[in-house]
Amino acid sequence: METEITQMYQSLTFLIWTSVVLLIILSAFLGKFLFDLAKLTRTINETTTIVKDELTPTLKNINQSVETVNKLIKETDEQLNKFRNLSDKLSEIGVSALSKTFDLTKYISKGIKCGLELLFKSFFKNK
């Protein structure tokens, strides 16, 4: 029976030492994990600071570019409106001129027709 108790003590001692070694190994891995996590957190913090510092001027440049493009678009729109108004006025003038020209040609053609009729009547009456 004594040998059994001795074997049981030896087994328990081995189990305790094995558990202690495993706890030490797990503690080392946990410490390394926490150290790497802290390092990663610092790196992420530095990266966000750099991105923030670099992004502010970039956003200002983009804002200025958008304002410039907006001004160009407004000026172009104004020029197009002026051109539309001018083309509308020119087309009204053209239509009016064509209408007056048509009326004038109508009166001239009537005058020429009446003149030719009188000419023919007078020419044929004399003979």
TIMI-2910 file (N, C-alpha, C, CB; in pm, 1 decimal, decimal comma, always signed):
<rs>
+----------+----------+----------+----------+----------+----------+----------+----------+----------+----------+----------+----------+------+
!      n_x !      n_y !      n_z !     ca_x !     ca_y !     ca_z !      c_x !      c_y !      c_z !     cb_x !     cb_y !     cb_z ! resn !
+----------+----------+----------+----------+----------+----------+----------+----------+----------+----------+----------+----------+------+
!    +80,3 !   -117,4 !     +0,0 !     +0,0 !     +0,0 !     +0,0 !    +86,2 !   +126,1 !     +0,0 !    -92,2 !     -1,5 !   +118,0 !  Met !
!   +199,0 !   +112,3 !    +63,7 !   +288,5 !   +225,5 !    +70,9 !   +341,5 !   +260,1 !    -67,5 !   +403,3 !   +196,7 !   +166,7 !  Glu !
!   +363,3 !   +163,9 !   -149,0 !   +411,7 !   +190,2 !   -283,6 !   +304,9 !   +261,6 !   -366,8 !   +453,6 !    +59,3 !   -351,5 !  Thr !
!   +183,8 !   +223,1 !   -338,8 !    +74,4 !   +289,4 !   -410,9 !    +64,3 !   +435,7 !   -370,9 !    -59,2 !   +218,0 !   -384,2 !  Glu !
!    +80,0 !   +463,3 !   -242,4 !    +72,9 !   +601,8 !   -194,8 !   +192,2 !   +678,8 !   -249,7 !    +69,9 !   +608,0 !    -38,7 !  Ile !
!   +308,8 !   +616,5 !   -254,0 !   +426,8 !   +681,0 !   -306,1 !   +407,5 !   +711,3 !   -455,6 !   +551,2 !   +592,7 !   -282,9 !  Thr !
!   +353,4 !   +617,8 !   -527,1 !   +325,7 !   +639,8 !   -669,0 !   +222,1 !   +751,4 !   -688,7 !   +276,1 !   +509,4 !   -734,2 !  Gln !
!   +122,2 !   +753,0 !   -598,5 !    +19,7 !   +856,5 !   -607,6 !    +80,7 !   +993,0 !   -579,6 !    -95,5 !   +828,1 !   -509,6 !  Met !
!   +172,0 !  +1003,5 !   -482,0 !   +239,6 !  +1130,3 !   -452,8 !   +327,9 !  +1172,0 !   -570,4 !   +324,2 !  +1118,5 !   -323,8 !  Tyr !
!   +395,3 !  +1076,2 !   -627,5 !   +479,3 !  +1106,6 !   -742,3 !   +394,6 !  +1156,6 !   -860,1 !   +560,2 !   +982,4 !   -783,1 !  Gln !
!   +280,6 !  +1090,7 !   -882,1 !   +190,6 !  +1131,3 !   -990,5 !   +136,2 !  +1270,6 !   -965,2 !    +75,0 !  +1031,4 !  -1005,5 !  Ser !
!    +97,0 !  +1297,9 !   -839,8 !    +45,4 !  +1431,1 !   -805,8 !   +155,2 !  +1536,5 !   -819,9 !    -11,5 !  +1432,4 !   -661,9 !  Leu !
!   +276,8 !  +1504,2 !   -779,9 !   +388,1 !  +1597,9 !   -792,4 !   +414,7 !  +1627,0 !   -940,1 !   +515,5 !  +1541,5 !   -724,0 !  Thr !
!   +414,5 !  +1520,6 !  -1022,3 !   +433,7 !  +1540,3 !  -1165,7 !   +322,9 !  +1627,3 !  -1224,3 !   +438,6 !  +1405,3 !  -1238,1 !  Phe !
!   +200,1 !  +1602,6 !  -1183,8 !    +85,7 !  +1680,5 !  -1230,9 !    +99,4 !  +1826,3 !  -1189,7 !    -45,3 !  +1622,2 !  -1176,5 !  Leu !
!   +141,0 !  +1851,6 !  -1067,6 !   +156,8 !  +1989,3 !  -1020,0 !   +265,9 !  +2060,0 !  -1099,5 !   +190,2 !  +1991,6 !   -868,8 !  Ile !
!   +381,7 !  +1993,6 !  -1114,2 !   +491,5 !  +2055,8 !  -1188,5 !   +453,2 !  +2080,0 !  -1335,3 !   +617,3 !  +1967,5 !  -1180,6 !  Trp !
!   +384,1 !  +1987,6 !  -1394,2 !   +339,5 !  +2004,4 !  -1531,8 !   +241,9 !  +2121,3 !  -1542,4 !   +274,2 !  +1875,3 !  -1583,4 !  Thr !
!   +150,2 !  +2130,1 !  -1445,3 !    +53,7 !  +2241,2 !  -1445,1 !   +124,9 !  +2374,1 !  -1427,5 !    -50,9 !  +2222,5 !  -1333,5 !  Ser !
!   +226,5 !  +2379,7 !  -1340,0 !   +301,6 !  +2503,3 !  -1317,9 !   +375,1 !  +2543,1 !  -1446,2 !   +402,0 !  +2486,3 !  -1200,5 !  Val !
!   +437,9 !  +2447,7 !  -1513,2 !   +509,5 !  +2477,6 !  -1637,3 !   +411,9 !  +2527,1 !  -1743,4 !   +585,6 !  +2352,9 !  -1688,2 !  Val !
!   +297,4 !  +2462,5 !  -1755,8 !   +196,8 !  +2506,9 !  -1852,2 !   +145,4 !  +2647,2 !  -1818,6 !    +80,0 !  +2407,8 !  -1856,1 !  Leu !
!   +125,1 !  +2676,6 !  -1691,6 !    +81,3 !  +2811,3 !  -1651,5 !   +188,0 !  +2915,2 !  -1685,3 !    +49,5 !  +2815,4 !  -1500,1 !  Leu !
!   +315,6 !  +2879,9 !  -1665,4 !   +423,4 !  +2973,2 !  -1698,4 !   +426,5 !  +2997,9 !  -1849,4 !   +560,5 !  +2918,6 !  -1649,4 !  Ile !
!   +413,7 !  +2890,2 !  -1927,4 !   +413,4 !  +2905,8 !  -2073,8 !   +292,9 !  +2989,6 !  -2117,6 !   +410,9 !  +2766,8 !  -2144,0 !  Ile !
!   +175,2 !  +2960,0 !  -2064,7 !    +55,7 !  +3038,3 !  -2099,6 !    +70,3 !  +3184,5 !  -2057,7 !    -69,0 !  +2977,4 !  -2033,7 !  Leu !
!   +130,1 !  +3207,3 !  -1941,2 !   +152,3 !  +3345,2 !  -1895,6 !   +247,6 !  +3418,3 !  -1989,5 !   +208,1 !  +3346,5 !  -1751,9 !  Ser !
!   +351,0 !  +3348,0 !  -2037,8 !   +445,2 !  +3410,2 !  -2131,1 !   +374,7 !  +3445,3 !  -2262,3 !   +565,4 !  +3316,2 !  -2158,0 !  Ala !
!   +293,8 !  +3353,0 !  -2314,0 !   +219,3 !  +3382,4 !  -2436,6 !   +119,0 !  +3496,0 !  -2416,3 !   +146,5 !  +3257,2 !  -2485,0 !  Phe !
!    +52,3 !  +3498,3 !  -2302,4 !    -43,1 !  +3605,5 !  -2272,8 !    +28,7 !  +3739,4 !  -2261,0 !   -120,4 !  +3575,1 !  -2143,1 !  Leu !
!   +145,4 !  +3739,9 !  -2196,0 !   +224,4 !  +3863,2 !  -2185,7 !   +268,7 !  +3912,4 !  -2323,2 !   +347,1 !  +3840,7 !  -2096,4 !  Gly !
!   +316,6 !  +3820,2 !  -2406,9 !   +356,6 !  +3857,0 !  -2543,5 !   +238,0 !  +3910,3 !  -2622,0 !   +418,0 !  +3736,5 !  -2616,4 !  Lys !
!   +123,2 !  +3845,9 !  -2606,9 !     +2,3 !  +3890,4 !  -2675,2 !    -36,9 !  +4031,6 !  -2631,1 !   -112,9 !  +3792,8 !  -2648,6 !  Phe !
!    -34,6 !  +4057,0 !  -2502,0 !    -69,5 !  +4190,5 !  -2451,3 !    +33,0 !  +4294,9 !  -2496,7 !    -78,5 !  +4188,8 !  -2297,0 !  Leu !
!   +161,7 !  +4257,9 !  -2500,3 !   +264,7 !  +4350,4 !  -2548,2 !   +242,1 !  +4384,2 !  -2695,7 !   +405,6 !  +4289,8 !  -2528,0 !  Phe !
!   +215,8 !  +4283,1 !  -2778,3 !   +189,9 !  +4306,1 !  -2920,4 !    +61,9 !  +4387,5 !  -2941,2 !   +179,7 !  +4172,4 !  -2994,6 !  Asp !
!    -38,8 !  +4362,6 !  -2860,4 !   -163,6 !  +4437,6 !  -2870,1 !   -141,6 !  +4585,1 !  -2835,8 !   -269,8 !  +4376,8 !  -2777,1 !  Leu !
!    -61,4 !  +4611,8 !  -2732,5 !    -30,4 !  +4750,5 !  -2695,6 !    +49,1 !  +4818,6 !  -2807,5 !    +49,4 !  +4755,2 !  -2562,0 !  Ala !
!   +143,6 !  +4744,7 !  -2866,6 !   +223,2 !  +4799,2 !  -2977,2 !   +134,4 !  +4829,0 !  -3098,3 !   +335,6 !  +4700,6 !  -3016,7 !  Lys !
!    +42,4 !  +4738,8 !  -3128,0 !    -51,0 !  +4759,3 !  -3238,3 !   -140,3 !  +4880,7 !  -3212,7 !   -136,8 !  +4634,1 !  -3259,3 !  Leu !
!   -185,1 !  +4896,7 !  -3089,8 !   -269,4 !  +5011,4 !  -3055,0 !   -193,3 !  +5142,0 !  -3073,5 !   -319,6 !  +4999,6 !  -2910,3 !  Thr !
!    -66,4 !  +5145,0 !  -3031,5 !    +15,6 !  +5265,6 !  -3051,1 !    +34,8 !  +5295,6 !  -3199,8 !   +152,8 !  +5249,1 !  -2982,8 !  Arg !
!    +61,1 !  +5190,8 !  -3277,4 !    +80,3 !  +5209,2 !  -3420,9 !    -46,8 !  +5261,5 !  -3487,3 !   +123,4 !  +5077,5 !  -3485,9 !  Thr !
!   -160,6 !  +5207,0 !  -3449,3 !   -287,8 !  +5253,9 !  -3504,8 !   -311,9 !  +5399,0 !  -3465,6 !   -404,7 !  +5165,3 !  -3456,4 !  Ile !
!   -280,1 !  +5434,7 !  -3342,9 !   -297,4 !  +5572,9 !  -3296,3 !   -207,9 !  +5667,8 !  -3375,9 !   -265,7 !  +5583,8 !  -3145,2 !  Asn !
!    -81,7 !  +5628,8 !  -3397,4 !     +9,4 !  +5711,8 !  -3476,7 !    -38,7 !  +5724,3 !  -3621,2 !   +151,2 !  +5653,2 !  -3473,5 !  Glu !
!    -87,4 !  +5614,1 !  -3676,7 !   -137,0 !  +5616,6 !  -3814,3 !   -257,2 !  +5709,0 !  -3827,3 !   -174,0 !  +5475,5 !  -3860,4 !  Thr !
!   -349,5 !  +5701,9 !  -3732,9 !   -466,8 !  +5790,5 !  -3740,4 !   -426,0 !  +5936,0 !  -3724,9 !   -569,8 !  +5753,3 !  -3632,6 !  Thr !
!   -325,4 !  +5962,6 !  -3642,0 !   -277,5 !  +6100,3 !  -3628,0 !   -215,8 !  +6149,1 !  -3758,3 !   -175,1 !  +6110,6 !  -3513,8 !  Thr !
!   -135,7 !  +6065,5 !  -3821,9 !    -72,7 !  +6103,0 !  -3948,9 !   -180,0 !  +6125,8 !  -4055,4 !    +27,4 !  +5993,6 !  -3995,3 !  Ile !
!   -276,7 !  +6033,6 !  -4063,8 !   -383,5 !  +6047,3 !  -4163,5 !   -463,2 !  +6174,3 !  -4138,7 !   -476,7 !  +5924,8 !  -4160,9 !  Val !
!   -491,1 !  +6203,0 !  -4012,7 !   -566,5 !  +6324,8 !  -3979,5 !   -487,7 !  +6448,7 !  -4020,5 !   -598,8 !  +6329,8 !  -3828,1 !  Lys !
!   -358,1 !  +6449,5 !  -3990,5 !   -275,9 !  +6565,6 !  -4024,0 !   -262,6 !  +6582,9 !  -4176,1 !   -136,9 !  +6551,8 !  -3960,2 !  Asp !
!   -254,7 !  +6475,0 !  -4249,6 !   -239,6 !  +6483,4 !  -4394,7 !   -372,7 !  +6504,9 !  -4465,3 !   -173,8 !  +6357,7 !  -4447,2 !  Glu !
!   -479,5 !  +6461,0 !  -4403,2 !   -610,1 !  +6470,6 !  -4466,9 !   -666,2 !  +6612,2 !  -4463,3 !   -706,7 !  +6376,0 !  -4400,4 !  Leu !
!   -634,4 !  +6688,5 !  -4360,9 !   -687,6 !  +6823,9 !  -4348,3 !   -646,0 !  +6912,5 !  -4465,7 !   -641,1 !  +6886,3 !  -4217,3 !  Thr !
!   -517,3 !  +6922,0 !  -4501,5 !   -483,1 !  +7005,1 !  -4618,2 !   -540,4 !  +6950,8 !  -4748,9 !   -332,5 !  +7016,5 !  -4630,8 !  Pro !
!   -546,5 !  +6819,2 !  -4758,9 !   -602,4 !  +6759,1 !  -4879,7 !   -748,6 !  +6797,5 !  -4895,1 !   -587,6 !  +6606,4 !  -4876,3 !  Thr !
!   -822,7 !  +6791,6 !  -4786,3 !   -963,5 !  +6830,4 !  -4791,5 !   -979,4 !  +6978,3 !  -4823,8 !  -1032,1 !  +6798,4 !  -4659,2 !  Leu !
!   -887,7 !  +7062,0 !  -4772,9 !   -892,8 !  +7204,6 !  -4806,2 !   -868,8 !  +7225,2 !  -4955,3 !   -788,8 !  +7283,5 !  -4723,9 !  Lys !
!   -770,8 !  +7152,5 !  -5010,6 !   -743,3 !  +7162,9 !  -5154,6 !   -862,5 !  +7116,5 !  -5238,0 !   -619,2 !  +7080,4 !  -5191,0 !  Asn !
!   -922,7 !  +7007,9 !  -5195,1 !  -1040,2 !  +6957,5 !  -5267,1 !  -1153,5 !  +7059,4 !  -5259,5 !  -1086,3 !  +6821,1 !  -5209,0 !  Ile !
!  -1171,2 !  +7120,2 !  -5143,4 !  -1276,6 !  +7221,1 !  -5126,8 !  -1251,5 !  +7340,4 !  -5218,5 !  -1284,5 !  +7267,7 !  -4979,8 !  Asn !
!  -1126,9 !  +7386,2 !  -5226,7 !  -1093,4 !  +7497,5 !  -5316,2 !  -1116,6 !  +7458,7 !  -5461,6 !   -947,1 !  +7541,3 !  -5295,8 !  Gln !
!  -1080,3 !  +7336,6 !  -5497,4 !  -1101,7 !  +7290,3 !  -5635,7 !  -1250,0 !  +7286,9 !  -5669,1 !  -1039,9 !  +7150,4 !  -5656,5 !  Ser !
!  -1329,1 !  +7239,0 !  -5575,5 !  -1474,0 !  +7233,3 !  -5597,6 !  -1530,9 !  +7374,5 !  -5612,0 !  -1544,2 !  +7158,7 !  -5481,3 !  Val !
!  -1483,2 !  +7467,9 !  -5530,0 !  -1530,4 !  +7606,1 !  -5540,7 !  -1492,3 !  +7665,5 !  -5676,3 !  -1472,4 !  +7692,1 !  -5426,3 !  Glu !
!  -1370,2 !  +7638,5 !  -5722,2 !  -1325,8 !  +7689,4 !  -5851,7 !  -1410,4 !  +7632,1 !  -5964,8 !  -1178,0 !  +7656,2 !  -5874,5 !  Thr !
!  -1433,6 !  +7503,0 !  -5960,8 !  -1516,0 !  +7438,9 !  -6063,1 !  -1658,4 !  +7495,0 !  -6058,0 !  -1517,4 !  +7284,8 !  -6043,8 !  Val !
!  -1710,0 !  +7517,6 !  -5938,4 !  -1843,7 !  +7573,3 !  -5922,7 !  -1851,9 !  +7712,4 !  -5984,0 !  -1882,6 !  +7578,2 !  -5774,9 !  Asn !
!  -1748,3 !  +7794,6 !  -5961,8 !  -1745,8 !  +7928,4 !  -6022,0 !  -1743,3 !  +7919,0 !  -6174,0 !  -1624,1 !  +8008,1 !  -5972,0 !  Lys !
!  -1660,1 !  +7829,0 !  -6226,6 !  -1653,0 !  +7812,3 !  -6372,1 !  -1787,7 !  +7768,9 !  -6429,6 !  -1545,0 !  +7709,8 !  -6408,7 !  Leu !
!  -1853,1 !  +7679,5 !  -6359,7 !  -1983,9 !  +7632,3 !  -6406,6 !  -2084,5 !  +7746,4 !  -6405,8 !  -2034,8 !  +7515,7 !  -6319,1 !  Ile !
!  -2083,0 !  +7827,8 !  -6299,7 !  -2175,4 !  +7941,2 !  -6293,1 !  -2147,6 !  +8041,0 !  -6404,9 !  -2165,3 !  +8010,7 !  -6156,6 !  Lys !
!  -2019,1 !  +8072,0 !  -6428,2 !  -1984,0 !  +8165,6 !  -6534,9 !  -2024,5 !  +8110,3 !  -6671,6 !  -1833,1 !  +8195,5 !  -6532,5 !  Glu !
!  -2001,5 !  +7982,4 !  -6693,0 !  -2040,7 !  +7920,6 !  -6819,6 !  -2191,2 !  +7924,2 !  -6837,2 !  -1990,6 !  +7776,4 !  -6826,9 !  Thr !
!  -2263,3 !  +7898,0 !  -6728,8 !  -2409,0 !  +7902,8 !  -6734,6 !  -2457,1 !  +8043,8 !  -6768,1 !  -2469,6 !  +7856,2 !  -6601,3 !  Asp !
!  -2394,0 !  +8145,2 !  -6708,7 !  -2430,8 !  +8282,8 !  -6738,8 !  -2402,1 !  +8314,6 !  -6885,7 !  -2354,9 !  +8380,2 !  -6646,6 !  Glu !
!  -2286,1 !  +8271,9 !  -6935,5 !  -2251,9 !  +8296,4 !  -7075,7 !  -2350,9 !  +8225,5 !  -7169,0 !  -2107,8 !  +8249,1 !  -7104,8 !  Gln !
!  -2389,4 !  +8103,0 !  -7132,3 !  -2487,3 !  +8031,0 !  -7213,8 !  -2622,0 !  +8102,1 !  -7214,2 !  -2503,9 !  +7888,0 !  -7162,8 !  Leu !
!  -2662,5 !  +8154,3 !  -7099,0 !  -2788,8 !  +8228,9 !  -7092,6 !  -2781,3 !  +8354,3 !  -7178,6 !  -2822,5 !  +8266,3 !  -6947,0 !  Asn !
!  -2666,6 !  +8424,4 !  -7174,7 !  -2649,7 !  +8542,6 !  -7259,4 !  -2657,0 !  +8503,0 !  -7406,8 !  -2515,0 !  +8612,9 !  -7229,0 !  Lys !
!  -2590,6 !  +8392,8 !  -7442,0 !  -2593,0 !  +8346,3 !  -7580,3 !  -2734,1 !  +8307,5 !  -7622,4 !  -2498,3 !  +8227,7 !  -7598,5 !  Phe !
!  -2808,1 !  +8240,3 !  -7534,0 !  -2946,6 !  +8203,1 !  -7565,1 !  -3031,4 !  +8327,0 !  -7588,2 !  -3006,9 !  +8118,1 !  -7451,9 !  Arg !
!  -3015,4 !  +8426,7 !  -7499,4 !  -3091,8 !  +8550,0 !  -7516,0 !  -3055,8 !  +8618,3 !  -7647,6 !  -3066,7 !  +8645,1 !  -7398,0 !  Asn !
!  -2927,2 !  +8623,9 !  -7678,6 !  -2882,9 !  +8685,4 !  -7803,0 !  -2936,1 !  +8609,2 !  -7923,9 !  -2730,3 !  +8691,9 !  -7807,7 !  Leu !
!  -2928,5 !  +8476,0 !  -7918,5 !  -2978,2 !  +8396,8 !  -8031,7 !  -3129,1 !  +8410,5 !  -8045,1 !  -2940,1 !  +8248,7 !  -8015,0 !  Ser !
!  -3201,8 !  +8420,3 !  -7933,0 !  -3346,0 !  +8443,3 !  -7940,1 !  -3376,1 !  +8577,6 !  -8006,0 !  -3408,2 !  +8438,0 !  -7799,7 !  Asp !
!  -3302,4 !  +8681,5 !  -7965,3 !  -3323,5 !  +8814,0 !  -8024,3 !  -3288,9 !  +8813,3 !  -8173,0 !  -3239,1 !  +8920,0 !  -7950,7 !  Lys !
!  -3176,5 !  +8748,2 !  -8207,3 !  -3137,9 !  +8740,8 !  -8347,5 !  -3239,2 !  +8663,0 !  -8430,7 !  -3001,2 !  +8677,2 !  -8360,4 !  Leu !
!  -3293,1 !  +8557,3 !  -8375,1 !  -3392,9 !  +8480,5 !  -8450,1 !  -3521,2 !  +8561,8 !  -8465,5 !  -3422,6 !  +8345,7 !  -8379,6 !  Ser !
!  -3558,2 !  +8638,6 !  -8361,3 !  -3675,1 !  +8726,0 !  -8374,1 !  -3650,1 !  +8831,2 !  -8481,9 !  -3708,0 !  +8794,1 !  -8238,7 !  Glu !
!  -3529,7 !  +8889,3 !  -8481,8 !  -3495,9 !  +8989,5 !  -8583,5 !  -3496,3 !  +8925,1 !  -8721,3 !  -3357,8 !  +9053,9 !  -8554,3 !  Ile !
!  -3440,2 !  +8804,9 !  -8732,2 !  -3436,6 !  +8734,4 !  -8860,5 !  -3574,9 !  +8702,2 !  -8911,0 !  -3356,4 !  +8607,3 !  -8848,5 !  Gly !
!  -3661,5 !  +8653,1 !  -8822,1 !  -3798,7 !  +8621,0 !  -8862,0 !  -3870,6 !  +8748,1 !  -8903,7 !  -3875,2 !  +8550,6 !  -8746,9 !  Val !
!  -3851,2 !  +8854,0 !  -8826,1 !  -3913,8 !  +8981,3 !  -8860,0 !  -3862,8 !  +9032,9 !  -8994,3 !  -3887,5 !  +9084,8 !  -8750,0 !  Ser !
!  -3731,7 !  +9025,2 !  -9016,7 !  -3674,3 !  +9071,3 !  -9143,3 !  -3724,7 !  +8986,8 !  -9259,5 !  -3520,9 !  +9067,2 !  -9137,6 !  Ala !
!  -3731,9 !  +8855,1 !  -9239,7 !  -3783,3 !  +8768,8 !  -9346,1 !  -3930,0 !  +8798,9 !  -9375,5 !  -3766,7 !  +8621,3 !  -9307,8 !  Leu !
!  -4005,5 !  +8824,8 !  -9271,1 !  -4147,1 !  +8857,9 !  -9289,4 !  -4160,9 !  +8988,4 !  -9366,8 !  -4219,2 !  +8868,6 !  -9152,8 !  Ser !
!  -4082,6 !  +9089,0 !  -9328,9 !  -4088,9 !  +9217,4 !  -9399,2 !  -4038,7 !  +9203,3 !  -9542,9 !  -4006,4 !  +9323,8 !  -9324,5 !  Lys !
!  -3933,4 !  +9120,9 !  -9560,7 !  -3882,4 !  +9098,2 !  -9695,4 !  -3986,7 !  +9027,9 !  -9780,6 !  -3753,1 !  +9016,1 !  -9691,2 !  Thr !
!  -4054,2 !  +8931,0 !  -9721,7 !  -4160,3 !  +8860,2 !  -9793,8 !  -4272,3 !  +8956,2 !  -9832,1 !  -4216,2 !  +8744,8 !  -9708,6 !  Phe !
!  -4313,8 !  +9041,1 !  -9736,1 !  -4416,7 !  +9140,5 !  -9765,9 !  -4370,1 !  +9235,4 !  -9875,7 !  -4453,2 !  +9219,5 !  -9639,5 !  Asp !
!  -4246,2 !  +9280,7 !  -9866,0 !  -4191,5 !  +9372,7 !  -9966,2 !  -4186,1 !  +9305,9 ! -10103,5 !  -4050,6 !  +9420,5 !  -9924,8 !  Leu !
!  -4141,8 !  +9181,1 ! -10107,6 !  -4136,6 !  +9110,0 ! -10235,1 !  -4276,7 !  +9090,2 ! -10290,1 !  -4065,9 !  +8974,7 ! -10219,1 !  Thr !
!  -4371,5 !  +9067,9 ! -10202,9 !  -4509,4 !  +9051,3 ! -10247,5 !  -4558,2 !  +9181,1 ! -10312,1 !  -4601,3 !  +9011,0 ! -10128,8 !  Lys !
!  -4529,7 !  +9294,5 ! -10245,8 !  -4572,8 !  +9423,6 ! -10301,5 !  -4497,7 !  +9455,6 ! -10430,3 !  -4551,3 !  +9536,3 ! -10198,8 !  Tyr !
!  -4370,9 !  +9425,7 ! -10434,7 !  -4291,8 !  +9452,0 ! -10555,8 !  -4341,9 !  +9365,4 ! -10670,5 !  -4141,1 !  +9425,7 ! -10530,4 !  Ile !
!  -4366,3 !  +9235,7 ! -10640,4 !  -4415,0 !  +9147,0 ! -10746,6 !  -4552,4 !  +9191,7 ! -10795,3 !  -4421,2 !  +9001,2 ! -10697,0 !  Ser !
!  -4638,5 !  +9240,2 ! -10703,1 !  -4768,9 !  +9292,4 ! -10745,6 !  -4748,9 !  +9416,1 ! -10833,7 !  -4857,6 !  +9327,0 ! -10622,1 !  Lys !
!  -4655,9 !  +9502,5 ! -10792,4 !  -4628,3 !  +9623,3 ! -10870,9 !  -4574,3 !  +9589,1 ! -11008,6 !  -4529,1 !  +9712,9 ! -10797,6 !  Gly !
!  -4481,5 !  +9492,2 ! -11014,0 !  -4425,8 !  +9451,3 ! -11143,0 !  -4535,3 !  +9389,9 ! -11229,3 !  -4309,4 !  +9350,9 ! -11123,4 !  Ile !
!  -4621,7 !  +9308,7 ! -11168,6 !  -4730,5 !  +9244,2 ! -11242,3 !  -4824,6 !  +9349,3 ! -11299,3 !  -4808,0 !  +9146,3 ! -11151,3 !  Lys !
!  -4863,4 !  +9445,7 ! -11214,2 !  -4953,2 !  +9552,4 ! -11261,3 !  -4885,5 !  +9636,3 ! -11369,1 !  -4996,8 !  +9642,5 ! -11143,8 !  Cys !
!  -4757,8 !  +9665,4 ! -11350,9 !  -4683,1 !  +9742,8 ! -11450,8 !  -4674,5 !  +9669,3 ! -11582,2 !  -4543,3 !  +9774,4 ! -11400,7 !  Gly !
!  -4646,8 !  +9537,9 ! -11577,9 !  -4640,3 !  +9459,6 ! -11700,6 !  -4776,6 !  +9450,8 ! -11768,2 !  -4587,5 !  +9319,9 ! -11671,1 !  Leu !
!  -4882,2 !  +9436,6 ! -11688,1 !  -5017,3 !  +9433,2 ! -11745,2 !  -5048,6 !  +9565,2 ! -11815,8 !  -5122,4 !  +9405,0 ! -11635,0 !  Glu !
!  -5014,8 !  +9676,2 ! -11749,4 !  -5038,5 !  +9807,0 ! -11810,9 !  -4953,9 !  +9822,5 ! -11936,9 !  -5007,2 !  +9920,7 ! -11711,0 !  Leu !
!  -4830,6 !  +9774,3 ! -11931,3 !  -4742,2 !  +9783,0 ! -12046,5 !  -4798,1 !  +9702,5 ! -12163,0 !  -4601,9 !  +9734,1 ! -12010,3 !  Leu !
!  -4839,0 !  +9578,3 ! -12133,4 !  -4896,0 !  +9496,2 ! -12240,2 !  -5027,8 !  +9555,0 ! -12293,6 !  -4919,4 !  +9353,6 ! -12189,3 !  Phe !
!  -5111,5 !  +9604,7 ! -12201,4 !  -5238,9 !  +9663,8 ! -12244,6 !  -5211,9 !  +9785,7 ! -12333,5 !  -5326,0 !  +9704,2 ! -12121,1 !  Lys !
!  -5119,9 !  +9869,3 ! -12288,6 !  -5092,5 !  +9987,5 ! -12368,3 !  -5022,5 !  +9950,7 ! -12499,2 !  -5007,5 ! +10086,1 ! -12288,8 !  Ser !
!  -4939,5 !  +9849,4 ! -12498,3 !  -4869,8 !  +9808,0 ! -12617,8 !  -4967,2 !  +9746,6 ! -12717,7 !  -4759,0 !  +9709,2 ! -12583,2 !  Phe !
!  -5058,8 !  +9663,6 ! -12669,9 !  -5152,7 !  +9599,1 ! -12760,3 !  -5265,6 !  +9692,9 ! -12802,2 !  -5210,3 !  +9475,2 ! -12695,2 !  Phe !
!  -5296,0 !  +9793,6 ! -12723,4 !  -5400,1 !  +9891,2 ! -12761,1 !  -5351,3 !  +9977,9 ! -12875,7 !  -5439,5 !  +9980,1 ! -12640,2 !  Lys !
!  -5227,1 ! +10009,9 ! -12878,9 !  -5172,1 ! +10095,3 ! -12981,9 !  -5168,6 ! +10024,3 ! -13116,0 !  -5033,5 ! +10141,2 ! -12943,4 !  Asn !
!  -5167,8 !  +9902,7 ! -13123,4 !  -5156,7 !  +9833,5 ! -13251,5 !  -5289,0 !  +9807,3 ! -13306,0 !  -5081,3 !  +9706,0 ! -13239,8 !  Lys !
+----------+----------+----------+----------+----------+----------+----------+----------+----------+----------+----------+----------+------+
</rs>
